[in-house]
């Protein structure tokens, strides 16, 4: 069973959110996990659960020179269960990024490949985006153009199995915006203009899923030594080509707060987003999540953590929904500078789209190895 990332040690997954900024930097991690999951597919009637083994790896590398930067970040993970009838889970993500220019005028290019396969989801995304950014004193102007191709296949409460063929669609997006930068703060507005075109005019159920969306945003950022915060509020207006789908008019949000005061760290997140779905009678899902995590460095090499999370998915144009409440505790110990041992216990309780109430207990132990390398500095001529 996949639990929210709030329960996963940050060693591997945290790398994907960053890229090396110094010249020719490289960092990576590899984690082995093992344990017991009382309900691997988080569904009713799963019996006594199963032991599992898992591996996660991540890397980030980059180079920076005058006027340009190049970087790559990647992560991959897989979970295998002792019970042979349980479907293994796997997932991977690769991000290639390059930029030219400086703080006054910059052009970024980002290529992303994401692939996921679990007991209830098979998806692939290929995304290319280009962002131009110009700054004059405290005013920043930016525009992002993005294109992508996606493939999506899910199980559902009606057919209890994957579709015979995945739904495939093309996506085009344009995001112009403006912001005001003052010290460590930024306040801005943007608008997301996007269109989705499915390769098949009608899906397997006979619905047209092509749609256009307009989503204006207001956002604010703050990055300080002890506090990092972000908040955005948007209104999603979506128009679907099929008359059986109701057009969407929803308020969405995204917020995060990190507070660091040694030896404690607190991470809070809350968001409501629009999600894609293959569910036959719904144009999309509205997904909401709240999470909180507290970590305490009890001594230099020992860290204790506790977390709680709530997630909800509402399938529009239908009475179906899913709810999950999770909580967990964990501890990790650094054996040396690049090796960490960990143990985590998580409990999840929820209501499925089918209406069944389920729960799961996951106990995991792990060992994480970190790698870091930087080429030796060049010697001066004559030395």
Buried (B, 14 or more C-beta within 10 A) or exposed (E): BBBBBBBBBBBBBBBBEEBBEEEEBBBBBBBBBBBBBBBBBBBEEBEEBBBBEBBBBBBBBBBBEEEEBBBBBBBBBBBBBEEEEBBEBBBBBBBBBBBEBEEEEBBBEBBBBBBBBBBBBBBBBBBBBBBBBBBEEEEBBBBBBBEBBBBBBBBBBEEEEBBEEBBBBBBBBEBBBEBBBEEEBBBBBBBBBBBBBBEEEEBBBEBBBBBBBEBBBEBBBBEEEEBBBBBBBBBBEBBBBBEEBEEBEBEBBBBBBBBBEEEEBBBBBBBBBBEBBBBBBBBBBBBBBBBBBBBBEEEEEEBBBEBBBBBBBBBBBBEBBBBBBBBBBBBBBBEEEEEBEBBBBBBBBBBBBBEEEBBBBBBBEBBBBBEEEEEEEEEEEEE
